[in-house]
Amino acid sequence: MGFITGIGLYGKALDILFSRKFWWFLLFPVCVLLLLFIGGHILVSYAGDSLYGLVEGQITAWIQGISWLQWVNTATSILIRIVLKILYLFLFVAFGGYLVLIVMSPVYSWLSERTEAHITGREYPFSWRQFAFEIFRGILIALRNMFFQMLISFLLFLCSFIPVIGLLAPFAIFFTSAYFYGFSFIDYAIERKRFNIKQSVRYVNKNIALVTGIGTVFALALTIPWLSLLVCSFVSLLSVIAGTLAVARSLDTPAFAEHK
C-alpha cells in the first residue's frame, strides 16, 4: 500500500463517518472548537490583565505629574491585549493541528475502536484503564511527533537558504508534517495490536508512503486560510478512520475483506 492508497482510503472513511452509526461523532469537533475559542479568549484576557498589572505601577511612576502623558496607561493596556491576541492566533495557527490531536485524543481512541469493530466485527471489551492508557499514549505520540516535526522542519528551513536545494524545502517541510500527522492518526489502531512505541515506529516507517498519504489530507486542511482549524477538526475524524482502515488492511486482511 502506498501514498495514493492512503489518500484513497478517505473515500471509504467518508462513507463510514456519515453512516447512521457514526455521524454523531461530528458533534465532537464543534464542542472542542467552542471550548478552545472560549477558553483561549478567557486565557488571553486573564494574561492581559496580569501583564498590565505588572507594568502599570512602573508606567504610573514614569508619567506622574505629566498630564499630557496620561494616555500612555490606556494605550499600554490596549497594546498588551492586542499583542497577546496576535500571539495567541499565531500559536493557534502554527500548532493548532497538534492542539486538536491532543484535545480530541479521547474521541479518536473511541472512534478508531468503533471503526475497527465496524469493519472487522472484532469487539474489544471496554476498560477504563485501557481507555485512559490509549488516551495517554495518543497524547504522548502527538507530543513526540510535534517535537520531531518542529526539529526537522527547522533544519529544512535552514536548508531553504541554500540555492537550488532551497526550492525543495517547502515541499519537504509539508510532507514531513504529513508523515508525522499520519503517524499520530494511525497509532490508535496500532496500539490495539499491543505494539509498543518502538514497534509502532518500525511499522510506520515500513509503511511510510501510506502513512504520509493519510497525513497529507489533514496537512492540506491546515493550509486553508482562516478556516484551517475548523476544517482540520472535522477532517481529523476521517484521518483516524482512514488510519484504522489502513491498519486493518495490512494486519487483518481476511477480516477486512469480509466487511469491505
C-alpha beads as a LAMMPS data file, in Angstrom:
LAMMPS data file: protein, C-alpha beads

260 atoms
259 bonds

1 atom types
1 bond types

-500.0 500.0 xlo xhi
-500.0 500.0 ylo yhi
-500.0 500.0 zlo zhi

Masses

1 110.0

Atoms # bond

1 1 1 0.000 0.000 0.000
2 1 1 1.359 3.395 -0.976
3 1 1 0.770 7.104 -0.945
4 1 1 -2.232 7.075 -3.313
5 1 1 -3.821 4.254 -1.323
6 1 1 -3.583 6.323 1.845
7 1 1 -5.434 9.216 0.205
8 1 1 -7.911 6.825 -1.414
9 1 1 -8.938 5.408 1.970
10 1 1 -10.659 8.733 2.694
11 1 1 -13.420 7.702 0.285
12 1 1 -14.426 4.756 2.451
13 1 1 -13.799 6.856 5.568
14 1 1 -16.394 9.359 4.312
15 1 1 -18.950 6.574 3.870
16 1 1 -18.323 5.313 7.398
17 1 1 -18.329 8.728 9.119
18 1 1 -21.615 9.792 7.527
19 1 1 -23.304 6.476 8.169
20 1 1 -26.083 6.099 10.734
21 1 1 -23.744 4.623 13.367
22 1 1 -21.020 7.268 13.152
23 1 1 -22.469 10.656 12.133
24 1 1 -22.813 11.842 15.730
25 1 1 -19.004 11.859 16.064
26 1 1 -19.234 15.090 14.043
27 1 1 -20.598 16.813 17.154
28 1 1 -17.292 16.479 18.999
29 1 1 -15.274 18.916 16.828
30 1 1 -17.988 21.535 17.344
31 1 1 -17.753 21.165 21.137
32 1 1 -13.939 21.153 21.086
33 1 1 -13.705 24.270 18.894
34 1 1 -16.134 26.139 21.147
35 1 1 -14.095 25.069 24.171
36 1 1 -10.820 26.204 22.583
37 1 1 -12.303 29.504 21.420
38 1 1 -13.916 30.394 24.744
39 1 1 -11.016 29.046 26.794
40 1 1 -8.487 30.893 24.633
41 1 1 -10.409 34.155 24.946
42 1 1 -10.563 33.840 28.736
43 1 1 -6.861 32.918 28.924
44 1 1 -5.789 35.877 26.774
45 1 1 -7.948 38.300 28.791
46 1 1 -6.555 36.994 32.091
47 1 1 -2.975 37.112 30.792
48 1 1 -3.522 40.676 29.525
49 1 1 -4.836 41.856 32.899
50 1 1 -1.985 40.146 34.747
51 1 1 0.727 41.518 32.454
52 1 1 -0.705 45.033 32.565
53 1 1 -0.868 44.816 36.354
54 1 1 2.888 44.155 36.412
55 1 1 3.797 47.224 34.338
56 1 1 1.067 49.630 35.459
57 1 1 2.904 50.747 38.577
58 1 1 6.110 51.451 36.672
59 1 1 4.327 53.421 33.955
60 1 1 2.368 55.442 36.522
61 1 1 5.631 56.354 38.260
62 1 1 7.189 57.459 34.959
63 1 1 4.338 59.760 33.926
64 1 1 3.364 61.022 37.374
65 1 1 2.767 64.762 37.236
66 1 1 2.899 64.918 33.418
67 1 1 -0.718 65.494 32.452
68 1 1 -0.311 65.196 28.689
69 1 1 1.137 61.663 29.045
70 1 1 -1.814 60.215 30.984
71 1 1 -2.987 58.473 27.805
72 1 1 0.072 56.175 27.968
73 1 1 -1.579 53.976 30.606
74 1 1 -4.647 53.303 28.457
75 1 1 -2.566 52.846 25.304
76 1 1 -0.279 50.340 27.057
77 1 1 -3.263 48.309 28.260
78 1 1 -4.733 48.170 24.738
79 1 1 -1.359 47.358 23.151
80 1 1 -0.687 44.474 25.555
81 1 1 -4.069 42.913 24.779
82 1 1 -3.613 43.302 21.017
83 1 1 -0.122 41.756 21.088
84 1 1 -1.328 38.813 23.204
85 1 1 -4.269 38.169 20.878
86 1 1 -1.977 38.235 17.828
87 1 1 0.456 35.871 19.591
88 1 1 -2.403 33.551 20.547
89 1 1 -3.694 33.471 16.957
90 1 1 -0.169 32.798 15.655
91 1 1 0.347 29.890 18.052
92 1 1 -3.169 28.665 17.299
93 1 1 -2.419 28.528 13.576
94 1 1 1.143 27.214 13.955
95 1 1 0.338 24.433 16.431
96 1 1 -3.426 24.151 16.025
97 1 1 -3.132 20.783 14.329
98 1 1 -1.433 19.164 17.306
99 1 1 -3.680 21.059 19.699
100 1 1 -6.637 19.364 18.024
101 1 1 -4.855 15.984 18.205
102 1 1 -4.218 16.358 21.927
103 1 1 -7.630 17.715 22.957
104 1 1 -9.568 15.209 20.835
105 1 1 -7.418 12.217 21.741
106 1 1 -10.232 10.503 23.746
107 1 1 -12.582 10.885 20.761
108 1 1 -10.013 9.487 18.334
109 1 1 -9.354 6.455 20.520
110 1 1 -13.069 5.699 20.735
111 1 1 -13.667 6.366 17.033
112 1 1 -10.802 4.113 15.989
113 1 1 -12.065 1.281 18.185
114 1 1 -15.623 1.585 16.810
115 1 1 -14.309 1.724 13.244
116 1 1 -12.317 -1.476 13.704
117 1 1 -15.366 -3.190 15.211
118 1 1 -17.431 -2.000 12.226
119 1 1 -15.095 -3.271 9.515
120 1 1 -13.749 -6.451 11.130
121 1 1 -16.508 -7.442 13.538
122 1 1 -13.937 -7.638 16.327
123 1 1 -15.189 -6.168 19.600
124 1 1 -12.831 -5.114 22.377
125 1 1 -14.161 -5.310 25.968
126 1 1 -14.330 -1.803 27.395
127 1 1 -11.916 -0.967 30.191
128 1 1 -11.482 2.470 31.740
129 1 1 -7.866 1.625 32.468
130 1 1 -7.179 0.647 28.862
131 1 1 -9.122 3.664 27.577
132 1 1 -7.075 6.006 29.787
133 1 1 -3.864 4.350 28.598
134 1 1 -4.869 4.805 24.946
135 1 1 -5.582 8.500 25.571
136 1 1 -2.243 8.939 27.358
137 1 1 -0.400 7.167 24.557
138 1 1 -2.204 9.230 21.913
139 1 1 -1.154 12.456 23.632
140 1 1 2.398 11.149 24.106
141 1 1 2.678 10.232 20.423
142 1 1 1.283 13.637 19.393
143 1 1 3.820 15.466 21.581
144 1 1 6.654 13.255 20.331
145 1 1 5.693 13.832 16.721
146 1 1 5.295 17.579 17.267
147 1 1 8.829 17.781 18.683
148 1 1 10.420 15.851 15.824
149 1 1 8.345 17.681 13.227
150 1 1 9.437 21.067 14.592
151 1 1 13.081 19.969 14.740
152 1 1 13.163 18.561 11.199
153 1 1 11.148 21.492 9.816
154 1 1 13.600 23.934 11.387
155 1 1 16.548 22.127 9.795
156 1 1 14.757 22.117 6.432
157 1 1 14.024 25.822 6.851
158 1 1 17.752 26.453 7.245
159 1 1 18.323 24.449 4.064
160 1 1 15.888 26.750 2.243
161 1 1 18.654 29.370 2.090
162 1 1 20.843 27.047 0.019
163 1 1 20.493 27.771 -3.727
164 1 1 18.505 25.180 -5.706
165 1 1 18.026 22.935 -2.637
166 1 1 16.003 25.744 -1.098
167 1 1 13.365 25.330 -3.809
168 1 1 12.543 21.866 -2.490
169 1 1 12.493 22.838 1.205
170 1 1 8.804 23.948 1.343
171 1 1 7.678 20.632 -0.159
172 1 1 9.927 18.688 2.209
173 1 1 8.516 20.581 5.198
174 1 1 4.941 19.897 4.058
175 1 1 5.446 16.155 3.594
176 1 1 7.375 15.931 6.863
177 1 1 4.295 17.358 8.578
178 1 1 2.064 14.940 6.658
179 1 1 4.170 11.981 7.787
180 1 1 4.026 12.889 11.470
181 1 1 0.306 13.707 11.358
182 1 1 -0.338 10.382 9.637
183 1 1 1.706 8.620 12.329
184 1 1 -0.486 10.178 15.037
185 1 1 -3.720 9.099 13.348
186 1 1 -2.658 5.562 12.550
187 1 1 -1.203 4.836 16.003
188 1 1 -4.633 4.488 17.651
189 1 1 -5.226 1.319 15.627
190 1 1 -1.645 0.099 16.017
191 1 1 -1.809 0.384 19.803
192 1 1 -4.703 -2.094 19.962
193 1 1 -2.372 -4.645 18.362
194 1 1 -0.265 -4.258 21.530
195 1 1 2.615 -2.628 19.657
196 1 1 4.899 -0.606 21.885
197 1 1 6.122 2.773 20.627
198 1 1 9.321 1.300 19.186
199 1 1 7.326 -1.303 17.251
200 1 1 4.890 1.390 16.116
201 1 1 7.753 3.475 14.736
202 1 1 9.052 0.419 12.884
203 1 1 5.598 -0.310 11.428
204 1 1 5.042 3.308 10.385
205 1 1 8.460 3.594 8.738
206 1 1 7.844 0.341 6.883
207 1 1 4.622 1.871 5.524
208 1 1 5.913 5.433 5.214
209 1 1 4.213 6.187 1.882
210 1 1 0.823 5.007 3.166
211 1 1 1.177 6.941 6.431
212 1 1 2.219 10.100 4.586
213 1 1 -0.774 9.770 2.261
214 1 1 -3.134 9.620 5.249
215 1 1 -1.468 12.635 6.844
216 1 1 -1.417 14.644 3.612
217 1 1 -5.166 15.283 3.572
218 1 1 -5.027 16.614 7.137
219 1 1 -1.929 18.704 6.359
220 1 1 -3.705 20.208 3.336
221 1 1 -6.677 21.127 5.535
222 1 1 -4.296 23.098 7.753
223 1 1 -3.236 25.263 4.797
224 1 1 -6.734 26.691 4.239
225 1 1 -6.586 30.386 5.217
226 1 1 -8.652 31.427 8.267
227 1 1 -10.665 28.203 8.324
228 1 1 -7.795 25.747 8.800
229 1 1 -8.574 24.770 12.390
230 1 1 -12.298 24.462 11.701
231 1 1 -11.785 22.247 8.656
232 1 1 -8.998 20.099 10.102
233 1 1 -11.065 19.359 13.222
234 1 1 -13.611 17.557 11.047
235 1 1 -11.029 16.133 8.619
236 1 1 -9.171 14.609 11.577
237 1 1 -12.126 12.260 12.161
238 1 1 -11.757 10.992 8.605
239 1 1 -7.996 10.677 9.148
240 1 1 -8.492 8.435 12.190
241 1 1 -10.933 6.237 10.271
242 1 1 -8.580 6.095 7.261
243 1 1 -5.685 5.159 9.550
244 1 1 -7.748 2.394 11.140
245 1 1 -8.714 1.092 7.695
246 1 1 -5.064 1.058 6.667
247 1 1 -4.020 -0.995 9.691
248 1 1 -6.949 -3.380 9.178
249 1 1 -5.895 -3.896 5.576
250 1 1 -2.282 -4.624 6.427
251 1 1 -2.726 -6.630 9.655
252 1 1 -6.275 -8.026 9.436
253 1 1 -6.673 -8.565 5.694
254 1 1 -9.090 -11.553 5.791
255 1 1 -11.415 -9.885 8.306
256 1 1 -11.275 -6.618 6.418
257 1 1 -12.126 -8.292 3.116
258 1 1 -15.238 -9.872 4.622
259 1 1 -16.593 -6.450 5.636
260 1 1 -15.334 -4.457 2.660

Bonds

1 1 1 2
2 1 2 3
3 1 3 4
4 1 4 5
5 1 5 6
6 1 6 7
7 1 7 8
8 1 8 9
9 1 9 10
10 1 10 11
11 1 11 12
12 1 12 13
13 1 13 14
14 1 14 15
15 1 15 16
16 1 16 17
17 1 17 18
18 1 18 19
19 1 19 20
20 1 20 21
21 1 21 22
22 1 22 23
23 1 23 24
24 1 24 25
25 1 25 26
26 1 26 27
27 1 27 28
28 1 28 29
29 1 29 30
30 1 30 31
31 1 31 32
32 1 32 33
33 1 33 34
34 1 34 35
35 1 35 36
36 1 36 37
37 1 37 38
38 1 38 39
39 1 39 40
40 1 40 41
41 1 41 42
42 1 42 43
43 1 43 44
44 1 44 45
45 1 45 46
46 1 46 47
47 1 47 48
48 1 48 49
49 1 49 50
50 1 50 51
51 1 51 52
52 1 52 53
53 1 53 54
54 1 54 55
55 1 55 56
56 1 56 57
57 1 57 58
58 1 58 59
59 1 59 60
60 1 60 61
61 1 61 62
62 1 62 63
63 1 63 64
64 1 64 65
65 1 65 66
66 1 66 67
67 1 67 68
68 1 68 69
69 1 69 70
70 1 70 71
71 1 71 72
72 1 72 73
73 1 73 74
74 1 74 75
75 1 75 76
76 1 76 77
77 1 77 78
78 1 78 79
79 1 79 80
80 1 80 81
81 1 81 82
82 1 82 83
83 1 83 84
84 1 84 85
85 1 85 86
86 1 86 87
87 1 87 88
88 1 88 89
89 1 89 90
90 1 90 91
91 1 91 92
92 1 92 93
93 1 93 94
94 1 94 95
95 1 95 96
96 1 96 97
97 1 97 98
98 1 98 99
99 1 99 100
100 1 100 101
101 1 101 102
102 1 102 103
103 1 103 104
104 1 104 105
105 1 105 106
106 1 106 107
107 1 107 108
108 1 108 109
109 1 109 110
110 1 110 111
111 1 111 112
112 1 112 113
113 1 113 114
114 1 114 115
115 1 115 116
116 1 116 117
117 1 117 118
118 1 118 119
119 1 119 120
120 1 120 121
121 1 121 122
122 1 122 123
123 1 123 124
124 1 124 125
125 1 125 126
126 1 126 127
127 1 127 128
128 1 128 129
129 1 129 130
130 1 130 131
131 1 131 132
132 1 132 133
133 1 133 134
134 1 134 135
135 1 135 136
136 1 136 137
137 1 137 138
138 1 138 139
139 1 139 140
140 1 140 141
141 1 141 142
142 1 142 143
143 1 143 144
144 1 144 145
145 1 145 146
146 1 146 147
147 1 147 148
148 1 148 149
149 1 149 150
150 1 150 151
151 1 151 152
152 1 152 153
153 1 153 154
154 1 154 155
155 1 155 156
156 1 156 157
157 1 157 158
158 1 158 159
159 1 159 160
160 1 160 161
161 1 161 162
162 1 162 163
163 1 163 164
164 1 164 165
165 1 165 166
166 1 166 167
167 1 167 168
168 1 168 169
169 1 169 170
170 1 170 171
171 1 171 172
172 1 172 173
173 1 173 174
174 1 174 175
175 1 175 176
176 1 176 177
177 1 177 178
178 1 178 179
179 1 179 180
180 1 180 181
181 1 181 182
182 1 182 183
183 1 183 184
184 1 184 185
185 1 185 186
186 1 186 187
187 1 187 188
188 1 188 189
189 1 189 190
190 1 190 191
191 1 191 192
192 1 192 193
193 1 193 194
194 1 194 195
195 1 195 196
196 1 196 197
197 1 197 198
198 1 198 199
199 1 199 200
200 1 200 201
201 1 201 202
202 1 202 203
203 1 203 204
204 1 204 205
205 1 205 206
206 1 206 207
207 1 207 208
208 1 208 209
209 1 209 210
210 1 210 211
211 1 211 212
212 1 212 213
213 1 213 214
214 1 214 215
215 1 215 216
216 1 216 217
217 1 217 218
218 1 218 219
219 1 219 220
220 1 220 221
221 1 221 222
222 1 222 223
223 1 223 224
224 1 224 225
225 1 225 226
226 1 226 227
227 1 227 228
228 1 228 229
229 1 229 230
230 1 230 231
231 1 231 232
232 1 232 233
233 1 233 234
234 1 234 235
235 1 235 236
236 1 236 237
237 1 237 238
238 1 238 239
239 1 239 240
240 1 240 241
241 1 241 242
242 1 242 243
243 1 243 244
244 1 244 245
245 1 245 246
246 1 246 247
247 1 247 248
248 1 248 249
249 1 249 250
250 1 250 251
251 1 251 252
252 1 252 253
253 1 253 254
254 1 254 255
255 1 255 256
256 1 256 257
257 1 257 258
258 1 258 259
259 1 259 260
